[in-house]
């Protein structure tokens, strides 16, 4: 065993046996450190190395990918990592290559969003092996922007596209007043409700304009044996939490380079969110035993015991698949407001394309990113089921045309309502500023560990949020950030 001393930390280099009994050096961790030293403060290097060591082995040391360049915008062989939930990437890439004959794109389907983020973390720690273009969930873009592993796209003209996109998805991809990715889709939160259940409870869903209205409706729905919604405080409810706190004007965390401030209990928006949720818990107005995306969740949506959801605009097809027995009963409306007359929204989910700093073909990579998110590729994605973020699509007649085959199928499930018309309006509502932590995957995982205790009534939501803040602060400090915890 060899040892490498960096600061106060000692890293170990091991040998492994070959099948023939001889030994060979395993250079994985050493490579990651030596390459990473050029790009990270020491604490972050060690954190990245630790993450890599529990994932997959990296290739032996190669040339560093740090020295990147713009390259030829019209000639390149690009590598693109991401997922393909709409099974449209093959056609999208073929269309792009036809329009740009000097550029080829090799797509590596990296599985889920989490798998993609892990693979990029791996390559970043190694200092090489990253793709030119990567697909990321919106909240994880900040993670790689803060550490300097993505290319600011404004130098290629991305800042000029701001007004072409809905404000929600656009704002999530900004860091330090720079654009680090372009949005693929949008996920404005809206209010889906089961009209048949609401009618039985004497509730007019179309008249729920405020959260106070929602609270009164919840009491009536509970009186007939159903719940207005569910929330178990699991990691599956993390994204709805961030969206609803966002809409309340909360800023539970602020990121300023290496400095992070966490305020889960004293921030005015967080107080508003916590007090409202605690009231729903205390009065048994929400089902606290069912987590989003579970079998029980789909069953309860299908039998009417869960009567509504506040969730992203991408939900219609999921309802059609998960609650087929309620065909014709569901409706969609705008999100309830904290103040009557407001029209404030927030984003629940979404994905984006970014150019990786290691790329030596950044100009061509950006051309591909812009094609898929802003050019003709965006139209193809919208036509195959991706909820768009481009205003020109959201505002187009075809998007809200009830006679198209895709729209007709959805509208029939929603009792003849023009669903996309409501969703388009939601996507163009104003949003406040909101940031995600640069270690968002950890924030989501530990959310369930801490916050579920409040929904099982083992503690209050305020105390659970304080414990959550402590866990977030400790993890941030371990990652090398300077964290101020106000709780």
Order of alpha helices (4+ residues) and beta strands (2+ residues): beta-beta-beta-beta-alpha-alpha-beta-alpha-beta-alpha-beta-alpha-alpha-beta-beta-beta-beta-alpha-alpha-alpha-beta-beta-alpha-alpha-beta-alpha-beta-beta-alpha-alpha-alpha-alpha-alpha-alpha-alpha-alpha-beta
